[in-house]
Every structure is written in structure tokens, then in C-alpha cells.
Amino acid sequence: MHQLLESDRHLFKLINSEWHNAILDALLPLIRHQLYWAPFYLFMILFMVINYKKNGYWWVVFVICLAALTNVISSDLIKENIYRLRPCNDPTMADGLRFLLSYRPQSSSFTSSHATNHFGMAAFMFYTLRNQIGKTAWIFFIWAGLISYAQIYVGVHYPLDVIFGGLVGFLFGYLSARSFNKIYSLV
């Protein structure tokens, strides 16, 4: 376990302190903020209701319930039972840490709720919409991955926080999509 955590810290240092540039320094703090990703989800909600009527409304209900579920699982269940100091608050990480936000979150670092929530949404959207939009559906995972990567880049999460958060989110997004597709089909 110690070796795994040391590898995690090493990868964090590479992403946060070595693999950076001015463009990403300006862009990634914004991408992880709800002001920039909320319009995408609002667009998806409107798109579904307008194009799929009744089943579109049910799709929105599933999305809202999934967002609440993934947030509770990450923030209330996992973080409350597995405490890990965030890199931005860890004095042993202070040397070379680049912290790009104006506030320091005090909650546990494990798991990343951003990763859990966005990968949950990505999996749900992918598995409910891929028959309609084809290969373009992979954009949902790229979106979630970018937001999750930003969490490491700005200094608030370790890579394992994001990976496990993404896996938890993916699992619940996939299961929600399966349930939705069984009950309400968009086809």
C-alpha cells in the first residue's frame, strides 16, 4: 500500500509541478468550476426534453437522481469514512506544489466528487445516447476526464482520488443507464 501511495504522490507531482504550461494554467481552473460546465448539462437537459418529450423528462429525472446519488456516495459515504489529506493541505507536499485556486478545500481528498459526479453523468449519457449519436458519445468521457484531470492539475486531488472517484461514478452511471434503457427507451 505504501508503494502505491508513493507512486500516486509521484504522479501528482509530475502532473501538478512538471507537466504544465500557461494555457493549461489559465484553462483548467476554469474547466473544473460549475460556471463553465453547468451550461453543458443545462443544454443536455433542454435537448432531451425538447427532442424526446416524455422519455426525455424521465431521462432528466434519472440524471438528477444520479447526480444526487453520486454526490452522496462520494461526499457523504466515502469521504466521511476514508480521510486523506488533500495535496494542497499536506505540508509534506508544499515543496514544488502549484496551487491554482483561491480557496483550499478542507474535506477529504478521497474520492474526488468531481470525478465521481462527472463520470457518473458521462456513463449515463454515453449508454443512453450512443445509439442516437454514435461515436460522438465518447465526448462525454473526454469531458469528464478533462474535469477530473483539472482536479489534479490545480492541486486539490491525487490521481488515485480521481481514478477511484471516476470508477465509482462510472459504475453508478452505467447501472442507472441500464435501468433507464430497460424502462424508457430513447429509440
BELRAPE-V564735 format. One record per residue. N is the residue number from 1. RES is the residue in one letter. SS is DSSP state (h for helix, s for strand, l for the rest). OMEGA is omega in radians with two decimals (NA if undefined). Layout:
n=N res=RES ss=SS omega=OMEGA
n=N res=RES ss=SS omega=OMEGA
//
This chain:
n=1 res=M ss=l omega=3.14
n=2 res=H ss=h omega=3.13
n=3 res=Q ss=h omega=3.12
n=4 res=L ss=h omega=-3.14
n=5 res=L ss=h omega=3.09
n=6 res=E ss=h omega=3.08
n=7 res=S ss=h omega=3.10
n=8 res=D ss=h omega=3.12
n=9 res=R ss=h omega=3.13
n=10 res=H ss=h omega=3.12
n=11 res=L ss=h omega=3.07
n=12 res=F ss=h omega=-3.12
n=13 res=K ss=h omega=3.10
n=14 res=L ss=h omega=-3.09
n=15 res=I ss=h omega=-3.04
n=16 res=N ss=h omega=-2.96
n=17 res=S ss=h omega=-3.11
n=18 res=E ss=h omega=-3.09
n=19 res=W ss=l omega=-3.10
n=20 res=H ss=l omega=3.03
n=21 res=N ss=l omega=-3.05
n=22 res=A ss=h omega=-3.13
n=23 res=I ss=h omega=3.12
n=24 res=L ss=h omega=3.09
n=25 res=D ss=h omega=3.13
n=26 res=A ss=h omega=-3.01
n=27 res=L ss=h omega=-2.99
n=28 res=L ss=h omega=3.04
n=29 res=P ss=h omega=3.13
n=30 res=L ss=h omega=-3.07
n=31 res=I ss=h omega=-3.10
n=32 res=R ss=l omega=-3.10
n=33 res=H ss=l omega=-3.07
n=34 res=Q ss=h omega=3.11
n=35 res=L ss=h omega=-3.08
n=36 res=Y ss=h omega=3.12
n=37 res=W ss=h omega=3.14
n=38 res=A ss=h omega=3.12
n=39 res=P ss=h omega=3.09
n=40 res=F ss=h omega=-3.13
n=41 res=Y ss=h omega=3.07
n=42 res=L ss=h omega=3.08
n=43 res=F ss=h omega=-3.13
n=44 res=M ss=h omega=3.12
n=45 res=I ss=h omega=3.13
n=46 res=L ss=h omega=3.13
n=47 res=F ss=h omega=-3.10
n=48 res=M ss=h omega=-3.12
n=49 res=V ss=h omega=-3.12
n=50 res=I ss=h omega=-3.02
n=51 res=N ss=h omega=-3.05
n=52 res=Y ss=h omega=3.05
n=53 res=K ss=h omega=-3.04
n=54 res=K ss=h omega=3.13
n=55 res=N ss=h omega=3.04
n=56 res=G ss=h omega=3.06
n=57 res=Y ss=h omega=3.11
n=58 res=W ss=h omega=3.08
n=59 res=W ss=h omega=3.12
n=60 res=V ss=h omega=3.10
n=61 res=V ss=h omega=3.11
n=62 res=F ss=h omega=3.13
n=63 res=V ss=h omega=-3.14
n=64 res=I ss=h omega=3.12
n=65 res=C ss=h omega=3.12
n=66 res=L ss=h omega=3.12
n=67 res=A ss=h omega=3.11
n=68 res=A ss=h omega=-3.12
n=69 res=L ss=h omega=-3.12
n=70 res=T ss=h omega=3.12
n=71 res=N ss=h omega=3.12
n=72 res=V ss=h omega=-3.13
n=73 res=I ss=h omega=-3.11
n=74 res=S ss=h omega=-3.01
n=75 res=S ss=h omega=-3.03
n=76 res=D ss=h omega=-3.12
n=77 res=L ss=h omega=-3.05
n=78 res=I ss=h omega=-3.09
n=79 res=K ss=h omega=-3.14
n=80 res=E ss=h omega=-3.09
n=81 res=N ss=h omega=3.10
n=82 res=I ss=l omega=-3.11
n=83 res=Y ss=l omega=3.04
n=84 res=R ss=l omega=3.13
n=85 res=L ss=l omega=3.11
n=86 res=R ss=l omega=-3.14
n=87 res=P ss=h omega=-3.13
n=88 res=C ss=h omega=3.13
n=89 res=N ss=h omega=-3.08
n=90 res=D ss=l omega=-3.12
n=91 res=P ss=h omega=3.12
n=92 res=T ss=h omega=3.13
n=93 res=M ss=h omega=-3.02
n=94 res=A ss=l omega=-3.13
n=95 res=D ss=l omega=3.08
n=96 res=G ss=l omega=3.13
n=97 res=L ss=l omega=3.04
n=98 res=R ss=l omega=-3.13
n=99 res=F ss=l omega=-2.96
n=100 res=L ss=l omega=3.12
n=101 res=L ss=l omega=-3.12
n=102 res=S ss=l omega=3.13
n=103 res=Y ss=l omega=3.12
n=104 res=R ss=l omega=3.10
n=105 res=P ss=l omega=-3.11
n=106 res=Q ss=l omega=-3.13
n=107 res=S ss=l omega=3.12
n=108 res=S ss=l omega=3.12
n=109 res=S ss=l omega=-3.05
n=110 res=F ss=l omega=-0.02
n=111 res=T ss=l omega=3.05
n=112 res=S ss=l omega=3.12
n=113 res=S ss=h omega=3.06
n=114 res=H ss=h omega=-3.13
n=115 res=A ss=h omega=-3.14
n=116 res=T ss=h omega=-3.10
n=117 res=N ss=h omega=-3.05
n=118 res=H ss=h omega=3.07
n=119 res=F ss=h omega=3.01
n=120 res=G ss=h omega=3.12
n=121 res=M ss=h omega=-3.12
n=122 res=A ss=h omega=-3.14
n=123 res=A ss=h omega=3.13
n=124 res=F ss=h omega=-3.13
n=125 res=M ss=h omega=3.14
n=126 res=F ss=h omega=-3.05
n=127 res=Y ss=h omega=3.07
n=128 res=T ss=h omega=-3.05
n=129 res=L ss=h omega=-3.03
n=130 res=R ss=h omega=3.10
n=131 res=N ss=h omega=3.14
n=132 res=Q ss=h omega=-3.02
n=133 res=I ss=h omega=3.04
n=134 res=G ss=h omega=-3.07
n=135 res=K ss=h omega=3.11
n=136 res=T ss=h omega=-3.11
n=137 res=A ss=h omega=3.12
n=138 res=W ss=h omega=3.13
n=139 res=I ss=h omega=3.13
n=140 res=F ss=h omega=3.12
n=141 res=F ss=h omega=3.08
n=142 res=I ss=h omega=3.11
n=143 res=W ss=h omega=-3.14
n=144 res=A ss=h omega=3.12
n=145 res=G ss=h omega=3.12
n=146 res=L ss=h omega=3.11
n=147 res=I ss=h omega=-3.14
n=148 res=S ss=h omega=3.09
n=149 res=Y ss=h omega=3.13
n=150 res=A ss=h omega=3.12
n=151 res=Q ss=h omega=3.10
n=152 res=I ss=h omega=-3.06
n=153 res=Y ss=h omega=-3.09
n=154 res=V ss=l omega=3.03
n=155 res=G ss=l omega=-3.09
n=156 res=V ss=l omega=3.13
n=157 res=H ss=l omega=2.98
n=158 res=Y ss=l omega=3.12
n=159 res=P ss=h omega=3.14
n=160 res=L ss=h omega=3.08
n=161 res=D ss=h omega=-3.11
n=162 res=V ss=h omega=-3.13
n=163 res=I ss=h omega=-3.14
n=164 res=F ss=h omega=3.06
n=165 res=G ss=h omega=3.11
n=166 res=G ss=h omega=3.13
n=167 res=L ss=h omega=3.10
n=168 res=V ss=h omega=3.13
n=169 res=G ss=h omega=3.13
n=170 res=F ss=h omega=-3.12
n=171 res=L ss=h omega=-3.11
n=172 res=F ss=h omega=3.06
n=173 res=G ss=h omega=3.11
n=174 res=Y ss=h omega=3.14
n=175 res=L ss=h omega=3.09
n=176 res=S ss=h omega=3.12
n=177 res=A ss=h omega=3.09
n=178 res=R ss=h omega=3.12
n=179 res=S ss=h omega=3.14
n=180 res=F ss=h omega=-3.09
n=181 res=N ss=h omega=3.09
n=182 res=K ss=h omega=-3.03
n=183 res=I ss=h omega=-3.07
n=184 res=Y ss=l omega=3.12
n=185 res=S ss=l omega=3.09
n=186 res=L ss=l omega=-3.10
n=187 res=V ss=l omega=NA
//
